[in-house]
Amino acid sequence: MHCKSGADRTGLAAALYLMEFEDAPLLKAKKQLSFRFLHIRRGKSGILDHFLERYEVEYERSGASIRSWVENMYCSRELTRSFEKKQAALRFWQGWH
């Protein structure tokens, strides 16, 4: 289900499909967002990895399915804020090394 130009969007779609319809574990689904499929987690496209990381935290806490999390708990503004904060911290620490 991957394509060259849509590596990021298609990778997320593939990960969601695996979790929702194949009942695949999150670790396997996260592999859809990899360099193998031309996904680069640095920069703006890293928000997709962050999306799955945030879901992972909630899954470990509550066991919520990906569908339930997206429908009831996910907030795009909060995800964007936390991703920007994470990126700023990475830039800060990279400046020290």
C-alpha positions in Angstrom: 0.0 0.0 0.0 3.0 2.3 -0.2 3.8 4.8 -3.0 6.9 6.9 -3.5 5.3 10.4 -3.4 3.0 9.6 -0.5 5.4 7.8 1.8 4.3 9.7 4.8 0.6 9.7 4.3 0.5 6.2 2.9 2.7 5.0 5.7 0.3 6.3 8.3 -2.7 4.9 6.4 -0.9 1.5 6.3 -0.2 1.6 10.0 -3.8 2.5 10.9 -5.1 -0.2 8.6 -2.8 -2.8 10.2 -3.9 -1.9 13.7 -7.6 -1.5 12.9 -8.3 -4.3 10.4 -5.4 -6.8 10.9 -5.2 -6.4 14.7 -1.4 -6.0 14.3 0.6 -4.8 17.2 1.7 -1.2 17.3 5.4 -2.1 16.9 4.6 -3.8 13.6 2.4 -0.9 12.4 5.0 1.7 13.3 7.4 0.0 10.8 5.2 1.4 8.0 6.7 4.8 8.9 10.3 3.9 8.1 13.0 4.8 5.7 12.3 1.5 3.9 9.2 3.3 2.5 11.1 6.6 2.1 9.7 8.1 5.3 12.0 10.5 7.1 11.0 11.2 10.7 13.0 14.4 11.0 11.2 17.6 10.1 7.5 18.1 9.7 6.8 14.5 8.7 7.9 13.4 12.2 4.5 14.4 13.5 3.2 11.2 12.1 5.6 9.2 14.3 4.7 11.5 17.2 1.0 10.6 16.6 1.7 6.9 17.0 4.0 7.6 20.0 1.2 9.5 21.7 -1.3 6.7 20.9 1.2 4.2 22.4 1.2 6.1 25.7 -2.5 6.0 25.8 -2.7 2.4 24.8 -0.4 1.4 27.6 -2.5 3.5 30.0 -5.9 2.5 29.0 -5.8 -0.2 26.3 -7.9 2.0 24.0 -8.1 0.8 20.4 -6.7 3.2 17.8 -10.2 3.9 16.6 -11.4 4.7 20.1 -8.4 6.9 20.8 -8.9 8.9 17.5 -12.6 9.3 18.0 -12.6 10.1 21.7 -9.2 11.3 23.0 -7.1 12.6 20.1 -6.7 16.4 19.7 -4.9 17.7 16.7 -4.0 21.0 18.4 -2.6 19.2 21.4 -0.6 16.8 19.2 0.8 19.7 17.2 1.8 21.6 20.4 3.5 18.6 22.0 5.3 17.8 18.7 6.6 21.4 18.4 7.7 21.3 22.0 9.6 18.0 21.4 11.2 19.4 18.3 12.3 22.6 20.1 13.9 20.5 22.9 15.7 18.4 20.3 17.1 21.5 18.6 18.2 22.8 22.0 20.1 19.6 22.9 21.6 19.3 19.4 23.0 22.7 19.9 24.9 21.5 22.9 26.7 18.7 21.1 
